Amino acid sequence: MSLSPRLEFRQTQSLVMTPQLMQAIKLLQLSNLDLVAYVEAELERNPLLERQAEPEGERPAEGERTNDGDGDAHPGAGFEAAEAADAADMDGGHEERADWMQERLESSRAIEDRLDTNLENVFPDDSGREPAVPQPSGEAPAFSEWSGSGSGGRDDDGYNLEAFVSAETTLGDHLEGQLALAVSDPVERLIGHHLIDLIDEAGYLTADLAGIAERLGAPLASVERVLALVQAFDPPGIGARSLSECLAIQLRERNRYDPCMAALLAHLELLARREFATLKRVCGVDDEDLAEMVGEIRRLNPKPGLAFGSGVIQPIVPDVFVRGSIDNWLVELNADTLPRVLVNQSYYSRVQKTTRNEREKAFLSDCMQTATWLTRSLDQRARTILKVATEIVRQQDAFLTLGVQHLRPLNLRMVADAIGMHESTVSRVTSNKYMATPRGIFEMKYFFSSSISSSDGGEAHSAESVRFRIKQMIDAESPDDVLSDDTLVHRLREAGIDIARRTVAKYREAMRIPSSVQRRREKQAALSAG
């Protein structure tokens, strides 16, 4: 068998992700905030895209004026009246103006005769500002902190008072300002700056003081003294090295730190496990005093630094509104979350005639293709969200009517099969999207939950509804009848829900509900305090 080159024709099929398809998939999974940012970037980059103008009925017409008088209002009425008044007073105005100028000239001469000098020497015409001092070329003018330049009365465009008013104060800035007032020694101030830099966002100092002293070349006693000074700053509890120290600082600020509180803070692990009997023996107090001390601890802030430097919390804006009543639910998109962009065809036609080379033609063609695909992708995204939301409402109508207990098991495949789409498309649509219903605002992912089979062979139950049942039963329990996990399993099976004990424990821990032993101790302590 000899090897020789030859030509062959072979026909194959492959799925290729075009840039346009990738863009449509990307837009589908973006939230409304990310979508607005993406469209804004495209509007800046693509000259053929423009925002859709508001309807004429929603904004006043160009040149419209408001007439507060009794006459008819029409555009330009104020200007015409002013011009008519000026024309009527034109003839007599010249004579009055001439008399006024003559009187002013005579009064000026009288002042000059009385002062024996010219008015220019008494009142120099400097427009209220100091004469500009010429600066050497390439050197910026030097302003002192007492000069008018850079103050609140500056008229140039580079100064923005709102930037200072709305500037966010970080934890470091807040502590640095207090350090500048509390410490005058340069060495201690340097140590304080270093300690403030090492405080994390929660307000804790996690570094070792011995290592800090060795790094700065300062005595350990000086570092400890400056740290004690920093711990006295606002907010209370800042600069602590442990949770117990943070709580102790706040208790000293409230004058509530006594030996019993010190013993309680030294055994916080017992408080976390709700071993109140052991705590009473360790602290030497009775039930009422222990309940009061625990209540005092709960009113403290375990992370004082989080009050500063937090980012702006964006409110949840629903993508879909669900209105109506039983058997008549209306699903509609939130128009405020849909960017309105158009392709400027007239501008494209005008610019296309002036292209001079192939590079400009290719750029213009690429912009046109991108703009067209963006508008199509936005329209397809809106239609897909509406289709998926409508199917979710149809599947979960019992939840909208009766509540969380009637939430049905639902997965992506059920919705995808109902609307004729792929599961991945449904998953992208429901990511970072919110639905406003008569029962509140929910993420679309909330309506998808696993199923738990029924013990009597009936309809399966949603995992979310089972968690809701467990929380309801625990909230309704009394201090003398605290429900264990086995009791919860027994009651759920009586209600027709076939569930295992480990599943109940998993759901309880996910809702951050303590065990029955810890709940019994806590309820008995609260009952004794009451």
VOGU-3710 file (C-alpha; in Angstrom, 3 decimals, decimal comma):
1> mslsprlefr> 0,000/0,000/0,000  1,516/3,299/-1,104  0,983/6,656/0,531  0,037/9,455/-1,822  -1,839/12,795/-1,447  -5,419/12,950/-2,699  -8,499/15,190/-2,461  -11,678/14,130/-0,690  -15,076/15,804/-0,172  -16,626/15,232/3,225
11> qtqslvmtpq> -19,921/16,623/4,498  -20,265/17,225/8,254  -22,548/19,127/10,613  -21,419/21,156/13,619  -22,918/23,674/15,985  -20,992/26,941/15,908  -21,528/29,708/18,457  -21,601/32,894/16,439  -20,827/36,210/18,179  -24,450/37,239/17,761
21> lmqaikllql> -25,689/34,048/19,444  -23,218/34,495/22,274  -24,461/38,056/22,734  -28,082/36,910/22,907  -27,219/34,236/25,493  -25,246/36,763/27,535  -28,102/39,266/27,551  -30,560/36,564/28,574  -28,851/35,824/31,890  -28,029/39,427/32,857
31> snldlvayve> -29,976/41,164/35,610  -31,742/44,431/34,847  -28,917/46,488/36,433  -26,211/44,656/34,469  -28,304/44,961/31,321  -28,586/48,740/31,695  -24,812/49,009/32,171  -24,178/46,848/29,101  -26,546/48,876/26,924  -24,997/52,147/28,130
41> aelernplle> -21,572/50,882/27,077  -22,939/49,919/23,652  -24,536/53,353/23,244  -21,179/54,999/23,841  -19,343/52,670/21,486  -21,809/52,403/18,613  -22,747/55,677/16,842  -25,746/54,053/15,124  -27,524/53,287/18,405  -29,660/55,869/20,129
51> rqaepegerp> -32,142/55,940/22,959  -35,786/55,822/22,075  -37,360/59,210/22,636  -40,229/59,595/25,077  -43,718/60,000/23,631  -44,723/63,580/22,991  -47,566/63,360/25,458  -45,190/62,658/28,363  -43,077/65,800/28,093  -43,806/69,480/27,361
61> aegertndgd> -43,399/70,753/23,834  -40,356/72,753/22,833  -40,628/76,374/23,850  -43,776/75,860/25,929  -44,316/78,462/28,643  -46,614/78,639/31,634  -48,858/81,657/31,939  -49,930/82,313/35,525  -52,062/85,348/34,597  -55,571/85,613/33,273
71> gdahpgagfe> -54,608/85,895/29,614  -54,220/83,084/27,104  -50,995/81,115/27,271  -49,045/80,611/24,070  -45,367/80,102/23,229  -43,372/83,306/23,313  -46,126/85,403/24,897  -43,800/86,665/27,610  -41,144/87,718/25,119  -43,643/89,559/22,913
81> aaeaadaadm> -45,037/91,445/25,910  -41,552/92,472/26,985  -40,669/93,715/23,484  -43,932/95,665/23,292  -43,218/97,322/26,630  -39,706/98,260/25,531  -41,039/99,801/22,309  -43,674/101,775/24,209  -41,108/103,243/26,605  -38,449/103,900/23,959
91> dggheeradw> -39,305/107,510/23,325  -39,462/108,707/26,912  -36,689/106,454/28,071  -33,899/108,365/26,365  -34,747/111,623/28,153  -34,989/109,954/31,577  -31,697/108,116/30,981  -29,931/111,353/30,040  -31,161/113,156/33,169  -30,007/110,273/35,352
101> mqerlessra> -26,524/110,280/33,790  -26,197/114,030/34,341  -27,141/113,705/38,034  -24,651/110,847/38,503  -21,855/112,855/36,875  -22,509/115,863/39,106  -22,569/113,693/42,262  -19,305/112,039/41,265  -17,618/115,433/40,820  -18,899/116,555/44,240
111> iedrldtnle> -17,384/113,464/45,891  -14,053/114,002/44,152  -13,969/117,662/45,289  -14,714/116,645/48,888  -12,062/113,866/48,959  -9,550/115,787/46,858  -8,840/112,717/44,706  -10,301/110,659/41,882  -12,839/107,892/42,524  -10,525/105,367/40,841
121> nvfpddsgre> -8,046/105,778/43,699  -10,684/105,211/46,387  -12,653/102,361/44,783  -10,365/100,432/42,425  -12,246/98,416/39,836  -10,893/94,960/40,722  -14,208/93,034/40,503  -13,788/91,979/44,127  -10,731/89,779/43,446  -7,014/90,045/44,014
131> pavpqpsgea> -4,868/90,778/40,950  -3,506/87,658/39,355  0,170/87,012/39,982  1,941/85,691/36,918  3,381/82,246/37,455  6,445/80,768/35,794  5,682/78,567/32,831  4,930/74,980/33,741  4,393/75,752/37,427  0,973/75,481/39,013
141> pafsewsgsg> -0,241/78,428/41,077  0,177/77,994/44,816  -2,885/78,608/46,964  -2,860/78,944/50,705  -5,565/77,378/52,835  -6,864/80,870/53,592  -7,145/82,070/50,015  -10,460/82,356/48,220  -9,378/79,928/45,528  -10,557/76,433/46,292
151> sggrdddgyn> -13,181/77,602/48,763  -16,908/77,177/48,599  -17,272/80,322/46,492  -15,145/79,133/43,637  -16,880/79,541/40,294  -14,845/77,232/38,056  -16,118/73,897/36,812  -13,430/71,874/38,569  -14,985/72,350/41,998  -17,950/70,251/42,988
161> leafvsaett> -19,357/70,806/46,466  -21,730/67,836/46,110  -18,733/65,519/45,747  -17,634/66,469/49,268  -21,112/66,383/50,749  -21,944/62,944/49,332  -18,474/61,448/49,855  -18,613/58,142/51,719  -16,764/58,041/55,057  -14,796/54,824/55,457
171> lgdhlegqla> -13,863/53,218/58,749  -10,225/54,218/58,281  -11,121/57,858/57,610  -13,365/57,942/60,681  -10,611/56,564/62,932  -7,886/58,731/61,380  -9,879/61,863/62,155  -10,198/60,858/65,818  -6,515/59,923/66,004  -5,467/63,373/64,783
181> lavsdpverl> -7,388/64,964/67,673  -6,465/62,468/70,403  -2,734/61,984/69,796  -0,138/64,740/69,475  3,073/62,723/69,835  4,441/61,928/66,318  5,686/58,469/67,352  2,376/57,416/68,872  0,530/58,887/65,913  2,640/56,740/63,557
191> ighhlidlid> 1,830/53,641/65,631  -1,849/54,588/65,590  -1,867/54,949/61,793  -0,318/51,491/61,460  -2,850/49,921/63,838  -5,763/51,530/62,010  -4,477/50,149/58,707  -4,493/46,639/60,193  -8,127/46,800/61,398  -10,372/44,738/59,127
201> eagyltadla> -13,778/45,750/57,805  -15,559/44,140/60,775  -13,538/46,320/63,189  -11,120/43,689/64,558  -7,335/43,827/64,873  -6,101/40,410/63,808  -2,349/41,074/63,870  -0,058/40,181/66,777  1,070/43,152/68,888  4,565/41,714/69,371
211> giaerlgapl> 5,018/41,444/65,617  3,737/45,002/65,143  6,190/46,307/67,757  9,078/44,463/66,121  8,100/45,716/62,676  7,884/49,334/63,813  10,886/49,157/66,124  8,802/50,484/69,003  8,402/49,187/72,562  5,546/46,761/73,093
221> asvervlalv> 4,217/48,924/75,919  3,843/51,878/73,517  1,926/49,753/71,012  -0,397/48,485/73,754  -0,928/52,044/75,037  -1,852/53,339/71,573  -4,128/50,340/70,982  -5,976/51,094/74,223  -6,421/54,647/72,974  -7,743/53,442/69,595
231> qafdppgiga> -10,168/51,088/71,349  -11,684/54,127/73,049  -12,621/55,620/69,664  -16,049/55,562/68,070  -17,693/53,141/67,293  -17,432/51,276/70,615  -15,720/47,921/70,300  -13,356/48,951/67,504  -9,841/47,524/67,475  -10,709/44,437/69,552
241> rslseclaiq> -8,706/41,262/69,077  -11,527/38,853/69,917  -15,292/38,786/70,256  -15,149/38,793/74,056  -12,864/41,834/74,060  -15,162/43,637/71,595  -18,183/43,016/73,829  -16,212/43,993/76,926  -15,273/47,363/75,403  -18,897/48,099/74,623
251> lrernrydpc> -19,993/47,061/78,112  -17,405/49,362/79,686  -18,765/52,157/77,510  -22,221/51,492/78,996  -20,832/51,040/82,538  -22,162/47,453/82,611  -18,888/45,533/82,899  -18,778/43,802/86,296  -17,234/40,491/87,499  -20,362/38,558/86,559
261> maallahlel> -20,257/39,964/83,012  -16,535/39,190/82,811  -17,234/35,574/83,737  -19,998/35,386/81,132  -17,727/36,801/78,410  -15,020/34,324/79,360  -17,452/31,440/78,667  -19,205/32,577/75,473  -19,028/29,035/74,136  -21,444/27,972/76,903
271> larrefatlk> -23,806/30,767/75,869  -23,603/29,608/72,233  -24,589/26,095/73,325  -27,311/27,572/75,596  -26,027/25,761/78,670  -27,679/28,190/81,064  -27,405/25,960/84,108  -23,622/25,859/83,801  -23,516/29,610/83,176  -25,497/30,324/86,334
281> rvcgvddedl> -23,016/28,275/88,351  -19,975/29,911/86,709  -21,271/33,489/86,990  -22,862/33,023/90,418  -26,243/34,501/89,436  -29,843/33,337/89,405  -32,192/32,889/86,449  -33,420/36,470/86,394  -29,931/38,001/86,489  -28,663/35,615/83,830
291> aemvgeirrl> -31,557/36,460/81,512  -30,860/40,157/82,000  -27,156/39,665/81,234  -27,912/37,642/78,106  -30,315/40,327/76,923  -27,618/42,936/77,470  -25,164/40,886/75,392  -27,661/40,528/72,550  -28,078/44,304/72,311  -24,365/44,766/71,563
301> npkpglafgs> -22,814/44,933/68,091  -20,394/42,040/67,424  -19,071/43,711/64,237  -18,859/47,474/64,857  -16,787/48,194/61,764  -19,552/47,211/59,344  -21,306/50,524/60,006  -18,726/52,256/57,797  -17,629/51,741/54,242  -20,551/49,598/53,190
311> gviqpivpdv> -21,496/49,852/49,536  -24,729/51,247/48,285  -27,488/48,673/48,566  -29,385/48,443/45,333  -33,098/47,874/45,802  -34,657/44,874/44,085  -36,536/45,954/40,981  -38,906/43,244/39,727  -38,662/42,225/36,093  -42,210/40,890/35,958
321> fvrgsidnwl> -45,466/42,019/37,567  -48,219/39,531/38,419  -51,628/41,048/39,072  -55,179/39,819/39,161  -57,129/37,285/41,161  -58,025/33,606/41,174  -58,078/32,061/37,673  -57,324/35,463/36,128  -53,656/36,280/36,634  -52,153/38,984/34,444
331> velnadtlpr> -48,420/38,723/33,755  -46,630/41,737/32,303  -43,057/42,955/31,990  -41,738/45,905/33,960  -41,171/48,528/31,274  -38,733/50,444/33,495  -36,223/47,584/33,354  -36,274/47,305/29,547  -33,741/49,557/27,788  -35,239/51,345/24,789
341> vlvnqsyysr> -32,719/51,584/21,943  -33,201/52,144/18,219  -31,031/51,920/15,135  -30,642/55,306/13,473  -31,218/54,331/9,843  -31,181/57,892/8,527  -27,791/58,598/10,084  -26,465/55,329/8,651  -27,656/56,256/5,148  -26,123/59,711/5,397
351> vqkttrnere> -22,765/58,508/6,699  -22,584/55,605/4,252  -22,450/58,015/1,336  -19,376/59,777/2,759  -17,181/56,711/3,396  -13,814/57,064/1,686  -12,090/53,704/2,083  -12,723/50,063/2,909  -11,767/50,521/6,552  -14,525/53,052/7,143
361> kaflsdcmqt> -17,022/50,870/5,288  -16,096/47,834/7,389  -16,432/49,829/10,624  -19,819/51,197/9,608  -21,037/47,763/8,542  -19,905/46,221/11,830  -21,687/48,945/13,809  -24,869/48,393/11,815  -24,758/44,630/12,338  -24,072/44,974/16,067
371> atwltrsldq> -26,858/47,512/16,527  -29,360/45,362/14,663  -28,492/42,260/16,635  -28,630/44,153/19,932  -32,167/45,386/19,298  -33,248/41,916/18,240  -31,595/40,315/21,269  -33,301/42,743/23,634  -36,677/42,002/22,067  -36,063/38,251/22,197
381> rartilkvat> -34,945/38,516/25,840  -38,151/40,325/26,816  -40,350/37,803/25,013  -38,546/34,840/26,577  -38,802/36,253/30,111  -42,513/36,870/29,631  -43,065/33,341/28,297  -41,207/31,680/31,183  -42,897/33,869/33,803  -46,332/33,091/32,387
391> eivrqqdafl> -45,679/29,366/32,621  -44,396/29,693/36,210  -47,567/31,553/37,198  -49,681/28,874/35,531  -47,848/26,115/37,409  -47,848/27,916/40,779  -51,326/29,456/40,773  -52,121/27,666/44,046  -49,231/29,470/45,736  -50,514/32,848/44,551
401> tlgvqhlrpl> -53,996/32,037/45,784  -53,476/30,068/49,010  -49,895/30,627/50,178  -46,537/28,911/50,629  -48,042/25,653/51,913  -49,488/25,048/48,451  -46,253/25,614/46,522  -45,946/22,763/44,043  -42,765/20,875/43,116  -41,315/22,362/39,936
411> nlrmvadaig> -38,114/21,896/37,965  -36,580/23,385/34,848  -37,534/20,461/32,633  -41,256/20,874/33,352  -41,197/24,533/32,316  -38,922/23,883/29,328  -41,183/21,126/27,988  -44,270/23,284/28,432  -42,934/26,258/26,459  -40,812/24,316/23,975
421> mhestvsrvt> -37,382/25,555/25,046  -34,196/24,024/26,384  -33,552/23,701/30,117  -30,430/25,863/29,878  -32,504/28,697/28,396  -34,995/28,508/31,262  -32,118/28,463/33,738  -30,620/31,627/32,229  -33,983/33,380/32,183  -34,683/32,679/35,853
431> snkymatprg> -31,207/33,751/37,033  -31,129/37,186/38,720  -34,749/37,876/37,737  -37,472/38,825/40,190  -41,253/38,570/40,093  -43,603/40,885/41,975  -46,679/38,983/43,121  -49,545/39,816/45,507  -47,596/37,813/48,134  -44,375/39,767/47,714
441> ifemkyffss> -41,314/39,925/45,490  -39,648/36,567/44,830  -36,707/35,471/42,748  -37,826/33,252/39,907  -35,577/30,490/41,244  -37,730/30,441/44,379  -40,579/28,736/42,521  -38,340/25,778/41,575  -38,007/23,259/44,390  -37,518/19,529/44,708
451> sisssdggea> -40,427/17,223/45,441  -41,072/15,143/48,535  -43,306/12,171/47,995  -46,600/11,787/49,777  -47,023/9,041/52,379  -50,530/8,201/51,194  -49,649/8,063/47,490  -51,166/11,441/46,701  -49,631/14,511/45,087  -45,997/15,236/45,970
461> hsaesvrfri> -45,088/18,175/48,212  -42,640/20,967/47,532  -39,507/21,131/49,680  -40,126/24,833/50,315  -43,638/24,158/51,620  -42,257/21,429/53,904  -39,686/23,854/55,319  -42,492/26,327/55,925  -44,489/23,676/57,813  -41,478/22,817/59,983
471> kqmidaespd> -40,923/26,485/60,864  -44,593/26,945/61,704  -44,609/23,971/64,084  -41,425/25,107/65,823  -42,702/28,669/66,233  -45,899/27,386/67,818  -44,217/25,075/70,363  -44,352/25,861/74,088  -41,468/25,702/76,624  -42,974/22,527/78,135
481> dvlsddtlvh> -43,531/20,833/74,781  -40,484/21,387/72,567  -40,643/19,270/69,428  -37,729/17,004/68,637  -36,795/16,005/65,108  -38,468/12,632/65,569  -41,683/14,332/66,681  -41,540/16,634/63,655  -41,146/13,606/61,374  -44,135/11,903/63,022
491> rlreagidia> -46,380/14,966/62,632  -45,326/15,511/59,023  -46,133/11,907/58,169  -49,526/12,334/59,787  -50,027/15,272/57,393  -49,189/13,003/54,439  -45,533/13,976/53,925  -43,072/11,085/53,687  -39,808/12,536/54,990  -36,747/11,190/56,775
501> rrtvakyrea> -35,341/12,460/60,066  -32,033/13,546/58,520  -33,978/15,630/55,978  -35,848/17,394/58,775  -32,543/18,086/60,551  -31,046/19,420/57,318  -33,985/21,760/56,712  -33,914/22,951/60,342  -30,197/23,743/60,215  -30,619/25,525/56,874
511> mripssvqrr> -33,181/27,820/58,540  -30,705/28,364/61,437  -33,049/26,853/63,999  -31,219/25,274/66,981  -31,837/21,767/68,169  -34,661/20,844/70,532  -32,295/20,726/73,550  -30,990/24,238/72,885  -34,497/25,556/72,216  -35,764/24,073/75,489
521> rekqaalsag> -32,976/25,733/77,490  -33,563/29,077/75,804  -37,335/29,002/76,288  -37,031/27,991/79,932  -34,535/30,803/80,582  -36,839/33,307/78,897  -39,785/31,957/80,934  -37,827/32,282/84,186  -36,824/35,852/83,306  -40,422/36,765/82,587
//
